[in-house]
Amino acid sequence: MSRVWNFSAGPAVLPAEVLEQVKDELLDWHGAGCGVMEMSHRGKEFTSIIEAAEADLRALMGIPANYRVLFLQGGATQQFAQLPMNLLSGAGTGMSADYLITGSWSKKAFKEAQRVTAGIATVRKSGSTEASGFTRSLDPAELDLDPDAAYVHLCTNETIHGVEIDCSRLPAVSAPLVADMSSHILSRPVDVSKYAMIYAGAQKNVGPSGVTLVIIREDLLGRAASTIPSVLDYAVMAENGSMLNTPPTFSIYVAGLIFQRLKRLGGLAEMEKINRQKAELLYACIDSSQGFYLNPVRTADRSRMNVPFTLANSQLDPLFLAETRAAGLVSLKGHKSVGGMRASIYNAMPLDGVRALVEFMDDFRKRNA
Ligand SMILES: Cc1ncc(COP(=O)(O)O)c(C=O)c1O
């Protein structure tokens, strides 16, 4: 069996050692006589799996005791709606939320919030970098924040445009801060206490698709309108340990194995070191290519997880993609809305994979410049 170097933006590469363990446990988990996919979510075996997953995530991220961890479904896209349904729709008239738009995903979150709160609440665009092509984060002077907002929403890593905001450079906001961290959660340490809520779809750094993490401060629970579906009410899900209904058991199990692996590797500070090395290597290759490859993002805002780049001569794009594919470097085509290429280099992409990509890119440039 030969595995490719997989640069997919998500669902993305998973660590081979975790997949091996899943394979070993597939038919018989720890002597249970059946696999995780086949066991009741209410039984003692699965209870131990979800409890360990939560405890490991709490330890990895340093999640304070006054935050609840929810394992939900519907992806981050559902959170675009569920968040305002919980924190705006029940709040009565006059309430508003602020949205910072720094790429396609935060723009989608903004539009969905407008949709689900139409006629009930106000959703404000408090800053946008769209006019400059989503190539940077917002500077504090550009923000128009409402101190009385129910919350301020931002996306700390824009997967398509490759713009990342690190927790130490967050804008000063007085309202509760809510972050979509789908594509960089667990890639570096985060001070959870700076956020009122963090959410993330799993299929990049957490595990397989199907589970969505929500980390929410307890005082934000119980604000939803009583008319929203109970399965979408954070408070109801928290009261029921994410098991009002059947949770995505297999995805939670695999995520739990990923958390254990990250702990074995030394935690998020260690992941940050490796991720920084990987990103520096790739950006250095782009920046030293004398314009053959280009990344448009302001240096301080460049994502360590998703590296979009274009070839100055876009006629070479098909050749670049065909040759990378033949060399076992796959899923490098950029998102259709921006074109060019994108290399997603999540936690599970080893340094050797990035080295292989950079060697190929250098060689391709020499042959085609
Ligand atoms: C930053 C970000 N937010 C939200 C989403 C949507 O996630 P999902 O497909 O899990 O709904 C994505 C998907 O790639 C994403 O990258």
The ligand as a Gaussian input file, in Angstrom:
#p B3LYP/6-31G(d) Opt

LIG

0 1
 C      -13.483000      27.929000       8.398000
 C      -14.623000      27.066000       7.976000
 N      -15.835000      27.289000       8.505000
 C      -16.886000      26.543000       8.155000
 C      -16.767000      25.515000       7.248000
 C      -17.976000      24.681000       6.907000
 O      -17.812000      23.467000       7.528000
 P      -18.812000      22.230000       7.333000
 O      -18.561000      21.712000       5.963000
 O      -18.363000      21.310000       8.429000
 O      -20.184000      22.718000       7.515000
 C      -15.530000      25.240000       6.678000
 C      -15.391000      24.125000       5.706000
 O      -14.379000      23.931000       5.093000
 C      -14.431000      26.039000       7.062000
 O      -13.228000      25.815000       6.525000

